[in-house]
């Protein structure tokens, strides 16, 4: 199934994914999974089994290690349970009775969960045939509602996500109302495996992660070419839009993070150190540094808006089990910007950022959808400030005529936000861009400006990213393009292959000509068969391959092969260079 077919066939799948009913459907499937495991492995102790994006999982404590053969047998048992049309029946018990009930069933993890609930809580359970699980629900009415499912993998998972707890076995799966939808999703997974940025990154020699630095990626020369192009594009496009670039330190005093509020909300994800007996933190966010830059002088109302951009490296503690190539790391570079403005400039500035994000995503061929996230439970500041900030974001979205989903309670602790979820060429979504409107940090840092009345006033602040994490965005691009980057972004734009070593002199002469034109070029002059060199260059996904032999040397030409268009034949060197320059100028995808 090609990319176009995947996108055309997946509309029904996407509709189901976006529907809250999918969570109920998959949560019910997780109960069927748990029942099947208990039938086949009665000694298994139950952890938790929620619905997640694209599927569900269930955690089990069992000495036996699940195998691929076990998953096949469990799936077979799940089909029997689904076919049996067992009703899912809810009942409730007082807390003590619920504890006794789970103790009698020999389920220590469920007992622990109940013990964490309030003393006066009434505990709900769901029963299906011979299986009962602690659960708040809701669920489908019967196991027969589950028509199509697949168990996809087994992984380790610490109980309750705490690395000090026991490692359980987590079985992942997915389910859909129709077999056709499941088949489409599995086809997408197969395509995703082929596009895995870790696999392609190794084949193209873009980046590496070593045991000496888990979660700390190394960018190799080819990968740095991509990164440098992205950063050059970032700097140029920001300068054109009135941003000034800053750079703030990696390490700042611990007291700063108390002032910003990150200490109360984020300290478990931070790294700390001591300097001259003082307590310092390695920054997990760039915003406090930008606030200090603002505070260095007094501004007038005439100076606004002030747009400060920063490619700022941050460090965040992630559990080892959560690390995943470039997608989940412990250090990354955010393409941050902090905009300081007058209250009456809020809507105009947010609209400007929305337009900027739209421009960038369209350049890479991404569609996207938008979510508006509102005040969380641990929010700082007054409800009045939050309402003003949320309305500012909402008004900007409505002025642009953008459809959006409201994500209640998922804002940052200092302000509401607009999140941009981009869609890649095989239909997967990635949360990258964000716009956060903040009334709190300017207050906590006592930021002021002199208004038209000669009095001091408080500015408003926007936090925003477009790529999000440079590292993660590169990982997404690798998978989106399957390593076949548009010419302007390709790590090597032209690979020159010699038929034999006697043509190396001509190849290196061409290399110098191309480099003078600012092109990224490599010569493969090894004493290897030309077929082997071509296969290797294709594996590295170089956009253009030039083969030079006796004919090319005599005529002063090149034989061109395009990764998109195939054999283009013999060309004059100047003609080929002009073609490349036109393609780069157009930034063609």
C-alpha positions in Angstrom: 0.0 0.0 0.0 1.5 3.3 -1.1 1.4 6.6 0.8 -1.5 8.0 -1.3 -3.6 4.8 -0.7 -2.9 5.0 3.0 -4.1 8.5 3.2 -7.2 8.0 1.1 -8.3 4.8 2.9 -7.7 6.0 6.4 -10.5 8.6 6.7 -12.8 6.2 8.5 -9.9 5.2 10.7 -9.1 8.8 11.5 -12.7 9.5 12.3 -12.8 6.6 14.8 -9.4 7.7 16.3 -10.8 11.2 17.0 -14.0 9.9 18.5 -14.0 9.6 22.3 -15.9 6.3 21.7 -12.6 4.8 20.6 -11.3 5.0 24.2 -14.3 3.0 25.5 -13.9 0.5 22.7 -10.2 -0.1 23.4 -10.6 -0.1 27.1 -13.1 -2.9 26.7 -10.6 -4.7 24.5 -7.9 -4.4 27.3 -10.3 -6.2 29.7 -10.8 -9.0 27.1 -6.9 -9.2 26.9 -6.7 -9.5 30.7 -9.3 -12.2 30.9 -7.6 -14.2 28.1 -4.2 -13.9 30.0 -5.9 -15.1 33.2 -7.4 -18.1 31.4 -4.0 -19.1 29.9 -1.7 -18.0 32.7 -3.7 -18.2 36.0 -0.7 -17.1 38.1 -0.5 -13.7 36.3 -1.2 -10.7 38.6 -3.0 -7.8 37.1 -1.6 -4.2 36.9 -3.5 -1.6 34.9 -5.0 -1.7 31.4 -6.0 1.7 29.9 -6.8 2.8 26.4 -4.0 4.9 24.8 -3.5 6.7 21.5 -3.9 4.1 18.7 -4.7 1.2 21.1 -4.4 -0.1 24.6 -2.1 -2.1 26.9 -2.3 -4.2 30.0 0.5 -4.8 32.6 1.0 -8.2 34.1 3.3 -9.6 36.9 4.3 -13.1 35.8 7.5 -15.1 36.0 6.9 -16.6 32.6 8.2 -14.3 29.8 5.6 -13.7 27.1 6.7 -14.8 23.6 5.4 -14.2 20.1 3.8 -17.7 20.4 2.1 -16.6 23.6 0.6 -13.5 21.9 -0.8 -15.7 19.1 -2.4 -18.0 21.7 -3.7 -15.0 23.7 -5.3 -13.5 20.6 -7.0 -16.8 19.9 -8.5 -16.9 23.4 -9.6 -13.2 23.1 -11.5 -14.2 19.9 -13.4 -16.9 21.9 -14.2 -14.3 24.6 -15.5 -11.8 22.1 -17.6 -14.4 20.3 -19.1 -15.5 23.6 -21.0 -12.2 23.8 -20.4 -11.7 27.5 -22.1 -8.7 29.0 -19.9 -6.2 30.9 -21.7 -5.6 34.2 -20.8 -2.8 36.6 -21.1 -3.1 40.4 -19.8 -1.1 43.3 -18.4 -2.0 46.7 -17.4 0.0 49.8 -13.7 0.5 50.1 -13.0 -2.2 52.7 -15.2 -4.8 50.9 -13.4 -3.9 47.7 -10.0 -4.5 49.3 -11.1 -7.9 50.7 -12.6 -8.8 47.3 -9.3 -8.2 45.5 -7.2 -9.8 48.3 -9.4 -13.0 47.9 -8.6 -12.9 44.2 -4.9 -12.6 44.9 -4.5 -9.2 43.1 -2.0 -7.2 45.2 -1.6 -4.4 42.6 -5.4 -3.8 42.6 -5.4 -3.7 46.5 -2.6 -1.1 46.3 -4.7 1.1 43.9 -7.8 0.8 46.2 -5.7 1.7 49.3 -4.7 5.0 47.5 -8.4 6.0 47.1 -10.2 8.1 49.7 -11.6 6.4 52.8 -15.2 7.1 51.8 -14.8 6.1 48.2 -17.2 3.7 46.6 -15.2 1.4 44.3 -16.6 0.2 41.0 -15.9 -3.1 39.2 -16.8 -4.6 35.8 -17.6 -8.3 35.4 -17.6 -10.3 32.2 -18.2 -14.0 32.6 -15.6 -15.4 35.0 -13.5 -12.3 35.0 -13.9 -9.2 37.2 -11.6 -6.1 37.2 -11.3 -3.0 39.3 -12.4 -0.2 36.9 -14.1 3.2 36.7 -15.3 2.5 33.2 -17.1 3.1 30.9 -17.2 0.0 28.7 -19.1 -1.4 25.7 -22.1 -3.4 26.7 -20.8 -6.8 25.5 -17.5 -8.5 24.5 -19.2 -9.1 21.1 -18.8 -5.4 20.3 -15.1 -6.0 19.8 -14.8 -7.1 16.1 -11.2 -6.7 15.1 -8.0 -6.5 17.2 -4.3 -7.3 17.2 -1.7 -7.7 19.9 1.4 -5.8 18.6 4.2 -6.1 21.1 5.5 -6.9 24.6 7.6 -4.4 26.7 8.8 -3.9 30.2 7.1 -1.3 32.3 7.8 -0.3 35.9 4.7 -0.5 38.2 3.2 2.9 38.3 6.0 4.3 36.2 8.4 4.3 39.1 11.9 2.8 38.4 12.1 1.8 42.1 9.1 -0.5 41.6 9.0 -4.0 40.1 9.3 -4.3 36.3 6.0 -5.8 34.9 5.3 -7.1 31.4 3.2 -4.8 29.2 1.3 -6.3 26.3 0.3 -3.7 23.7 -2.5 -4.0 21.2 -5.0 -2.2 19.1 -8.6 -2.7 18.1 -11.2 -1.3 15.6 -14.9 -1.8 14.9 -14.1 -3.2 11.4 -11.4 -5.6 10.0 -10.8 -3.2 7.1 -9.8 -0.4 9.5 -7.5 -2.7 11.4 -5.9 -3.8 8.2 -5.3 -0.2 7.2 -3.7 0.6 10.6 -1.5 -2.5 10.4 -0.4 -1.5 6.9 0.5 1.9 8.3 2.6 0.2 11.1 4.5 -1.8 8.5 5.2 1.4 6.5 6.3 3.1 9.8 8.8 0.3 10.5 10.3 0.8 7.1 10.6 4.6 7.8 11.9 4.2 11.4 14.3 7.1 11.8 16.7 5.0 13.9 17.1 2.5 11.0 17.3 5.1 8.3 19.5 7.3 10.5 22.0 4.5 10.7 21.9 3.7 7.0 22.4 7.3 6.1 25.0 7.9 8.9 23.1 10.8 10.4 23.2 10.4 14.1 24.3 7.9 16.8 23.4 7.3 20.5 26.1 5.5 22.6 25.9 3.5 25.8 28.1 6.2 27.3 25.3 8.8 26.8 21.9 7.2 26.9 19.3 9.8 25.7 22.1 12.2 24.5 22.3 12.0 20.7 25.5 12.6 18.7 25.0 14.3 15.3 27.4 13.0 12.7 28.7 15.1 9.7 25.7 14.2 7.4 23.2 14.8 10.2 24.8 18.1 11.0 24.2 19.2 7.3 20.5 18.7 7.9 20.6 20.4 11.2 22.6 23.4 10.0 20.1 23.9 7.1 17.2 23.8 9.4 18.8 26.3 11.8 19.9 28.6 8.9 16.2 28.6 7.6 15.1 29.3 11.2 17.4 32.3 11.6 16.5 33.8 8.2 12.8 33.4 8.6 12.8 34.8 12.2 14.9 37.8 11.2 12.4 38.5 8.4 9.7 38.6 11.0 11.3 41.0 13.5 12.8 38.5 15.9 16.2 39.1 17.6 18.3 36.1 18.6 19.7 35.5 22.1 21.6 32.7 23.8 21.1 32.0 27.5 23.3 29.8 29.8 22.7 26.0 30.3 23.1 26.3 34.1 21.4 28.9 36.3 20.9 29.2 40.0 18.3 27.0 41.7 16.6 30.1 43.1 15.6 31.2 39.6 13.5 28.0 39.2 11.7 28.7 42.4 10.8 32.2 41.1 9.6 30.9 37.7 7.5 28.2 39.4 9.3 25.3 37.6 10.6 24.1 41.0 7.0 23.3 42.2 5.9 21.8 38.9 8.9 20.3 37.2 11.7 19.5 39.7 11.5 15.7 39.2 12.5 16.2 35.5 15.5 18.4 36.3 19.2 17.9 36.8 21.1 19.7 39.5 24.7 20.5 40.4 26.7 22.6 42.9 29.1 25.4 42.1 31.1 27.2 44.8 28.8 25.6 47.4 25.8 27.1 45.7 22.8 25.1 44.3 22.3 25.3 40.5 20.1 23.6 38.0 20.7 22.6 34.3 17.8 24.4 32.5 14.9 22.3 31.4 13.2 25.4 29.8 14.6 28.5 28.2 11.9 31.0 29.4 13.5 32.1 32.7 16.7 33.1 30.8 14.6 35.2 28.4 12.9 36.9 31.3 16.3 37.9 32.7 17.3 39.3 29.3 14.1 41.4 29.4 14.9 42.7 32.9 18.2 44.1 32.0 16.7 47.5 31.2 13.5 49.5 31.3 11.4 49.5 28.2 8.8 52.0 26.9 5.4 51.1 25.5 6.9 52.3 22.1 9.4 49.4 22.2 6.7 46.7 21.9 6.4 44.0 20.7 9.8 42.6 21.6 10.4 39.2 20.0 13.4 37.2 21.3 14.3 33.9 19.6 16.6 31.3 20.9 17.8 27.9 19.7 18.2 26.8 23.4 19.6 23.5 24.5 17.7 22.0 27.5 18.1 18.9 29.6 15.2 16.9 31.1 15.3 13.7 33.0 13.5 10.9 31.2 13.2 7.3 32.4 15.5 4.9 30.4 12.5 2.9 29.2 10.9 6.0 27.6 13.9 6.9 25.5 13.4 6.5 21.7 16.0 7.5 19.2 15.6 11.3 18.5 11.9 11.3 19.4 12.5 11.0 23.2 15.8 12.2 24.5 17.4 13.7 27.6 18.8 16.8 25.9 17.4 18.7 22.9 17.3 22.1 21.4 14.1 24.0 21.4 13.4 26.6 18.7 12.1 28.9 21.4 10.8 32.4 21.1 9.4 34.7 23.8 7.4 37.7 22.7 6.8 40.5 25.2 3.9 42.8 24.3 1.2 45.2 25.4 -2.2 43.7 26.3 -3.8 45.3 23.2 -1.2 43.5 21.0 -2.2 40.0 22.1 -4.4 39.0 19.2 -2.2 40.5 16.5 0.9 38.7 17.8 -0.8 35.4 18.2 -2.2 35.7 14.7 1.3 36.4 13.5 2.7 33.3 15.2 -0.1 31.2 13.7 0.7 32.4 10.2 4.4 31.7 10.8 3.7 28.1 11.9 1.4 27.6 9.0 4.1 28.8 6.6 6.8 26.4 8.1 4.6 23.3 8.1 3.4 23.9 4.6 7.0 24.2 3.4 7.6 20.6 4.6 4.3 19.3 3.2 2.6 18.8 6.6 -1.1 19.1 7.3 -2.1 19.8 10.9 -4.9 20.2 13.4 -5.1 22.6 16.3 -6.1 22.1 20.0 -6.8 24.9 22.6 -5.7 23.7 26.1 -7.2 25.4 29.1 -6.4 25.9 32.8 -5.0 22.8 34.6 -5.5 21.9 38.2 -2.0 23.0 39.3 -2.3 26.4 37.5 -0.6 29.6 38.9 -2.5 32.8 38.9 -6.1 34.1 39.1 -9.1 32.7 37.2 -9.6 36.2 35.8 -6.1 36.2 34.2 -6.6 32.7 32.8 -10.0 33.7 31.3 -8.4 36.8 29.7 -5.5 34.7 28.3 -7.7 31.9 27.1 -10.0 34.4 25.3 -7.0 35.9 23.7 -6.0 32.6 22.1 -9.6 31.7 21.2 -10.2 35.1 19.5 -7.0 34.7 17.4 -8.0 31.2 16.2 -11.5 32.5 15.3 -10.1 35.5 13.5 -8.1 33.1 11.4 -11.2 30.9 10.9 -9.4 27.9 12.2 -11.2 24.8 13.5 -9.9 23.7 16.9 -10.5 21.1 19.6 -10.8 22.3 23.2 -8.5 20.2 25.4 -9.8 21.0 28.9 -7.3 21.2 31.7 -4.2 20.5 29.6 -2.6 24.0 29.6 0.8 24.8 31.0 0.9 25.7 34.7 1.5 29.4 33.8 -1.0 29.8 30.9 -3.3 28.3 28.3 -1.9 27.2 25.0 -2.6 26.4 21.3 -1.0 23.1 20.2 -0.3 22.2 16.6 -0.5 18.5 15.8 1.1 18.0 12.4 0.3 15.0 10.2 3.0 13.1 8.3 2.6 11.4 4.9 1.3 8.1 6.4 -1.3 9.7 8.6 0.5 9.8 12.0 0.2 12.9 14.1 3.0 14.7 16.1 2.6 17.5 18.5 5.3 20.0 17.6 4.3 23.7 17.6 2.8 25.5 20.6 1.7 29.0 21.5 1.4 29.7 25.2 0.0 33.0 26.6 1.4 33.9 30.0 0.3 36.6 32.5 2.1 34.8 35.4 5.8 34.9 34.7 6.0 38.6 34.0 4.4 39.1 37.4 6.6 36.6 39.2 9.7 38.2 37.7 8.3 41.8 38.2 8.6 42.8 34.6 7.5 46.3 33.9 7.5 49.0 31.2 6.7 52.7 31.1 3.3 53.3 29.6 2.1 56.3 27.7 0.9 57.7 31.0 4.4 57.7 32.4 3.5 55.0 34.9 4.9 51.4 35.2 2.8 48.6 33.7 3.1 44.8 33.3 3.8 43.3 29.9 2.2 40.1 28.6 4.3 37.2 27.4 4.0 34.6 24.7 6.1 31.4 24.8 6.2 29.6 21.4 8.0 26.9 19.4 7.5 25.8 15.8 9.8 22.8 15.3 9.5 22.1 19.0 12.6 20.0 19.5 15.1 20.3 16.6 16.2 16.7 17.3 12.6 15.3 17.3 11.7 17.4 14.3 14.6 15.9 12.4 13.4 12.4 13.5 9.9 13.2 12.2 11.3 14.5 8.9 13.4 11.4 8.4 10.3 9.3 8.7 8.1 11.7 6.8 10.4 11.7 3.8 11.7 8.1 4.4 15.2 9.6 4.3 14.6 11.1 0.8 14.9 14.7 1.8 14.1 17.6 -0.6 17.2 18.8 -2.2 17.7 21.9 -0.1 17.7 19.8 3.1 19.5 16.6 1.9 22.7 15.9 3.8 24.5 15.2 0.6 22.9 16.6 -2.6 25.2 15.1 -5.2 27.2 11.8 -5.1 29.8 11.4 -7.8 30.8 7.8 -8.6 33.8 6.9 -10.7 33.6 3.8 -13.0 37.3 3.2 -12.1 40.0 5.0 -10.2 41.5 6.5 -13.3 38.6 8.9 -13.5 39.0 10.2 -10.0 40.9 13.3 -11.1 37.8 14.5 -13.1 35.5 13.6 -10.2 37.4 15.7 -7.8 37.5 18.6 -10.3 33.7 18.4 -10.5 33.5 18.3 -6.7 35.4 21.6 -6.4 33.1 23.2 -9.0 30.0 22.1 -7.1 31.3 23.2 -3.8 32.1 26.6 -5.1 28.4 26.9 -5.9 27.6 26.0 -2.3 26.4 22.5 -3.1 27.0 19.5 -0.7 28.8 16.8 -2.7 30.8 13.6 -2.1 33.0 11.6 -4.4 33.2 7.8 -4.2 36.5 7.1 -5.9 37.0 3.7 -4.3 38.3 0.7 -6.2 34.9 -1.0 -6.2 32.5 -2.1 -8.9 30.2 0.7 -10.1 27.1 -1.4 -9.4 28.1 -1.7 -5.7 28.7 2.1 -5.5 25.3 2.8 -7.0 23.5 0.5 -4.6 25.3 2.1 -1.6 24.5 5.7 -2.8 20.8 4.7 -3.3 20.8 3.2 0.3 22.1 6.6 1.5 19.2 8.2 -0.4 21.3 10.9 -2.1 19.0 12.9 -4.4 21.4 13.0 -7.4 24.0 10.4 -8.5 26.6 11.2 -11.1 28.5 8.4 -12.8 31.7 9.5 -14.5 33.7 7.4 -16.9 35.6 7.7 -20.1 32.7 9.2 -22.1 32.0 11.9 -19.5 35.7 12.8 -19.2 36.1 13.2 -22.9 33.0 15.3 -23.3 33.3 17.2 -20.0 29.8 16.2 -19.0 28.0 14.2 -16.3 25.6 11.2 -16.5 22.8 12.0 -14.1 20.4 9.8 -12.1 17.7 11.4 -10.0 16.2 9.5 -7.0 12.8 10.8 -8.0 12.9 10.8 -11.8 15.3 8.0 -12.6 17.9 8.2 -15.4 18.2 11.8 -16.8 21.0 11.0 -19.1 24.1 13.1 -20.1 24.1 16.8 -19.2 26.6 19.7 -19.4 28.0 20.5 -16.0 26.6 24.1 -16.2 23.1 22.8 -17.1 23.1 20.4 -14.2 24.2 23.1 -11.7 21.5 25.4 -13.0 18.9 22.6 -12.4 20.1 22.1 -8.8 20.0 25.8 -8.1 16.5 26.2 -9.4 15.3 23.3 -7.3 17.0 24.6 -4.1 15.6 28.1 -4.7 12.1 26.6 -5.0 12.6 24.4 -2.0 10.8 21.7 -3.9 9.4 18.8 -1.9 
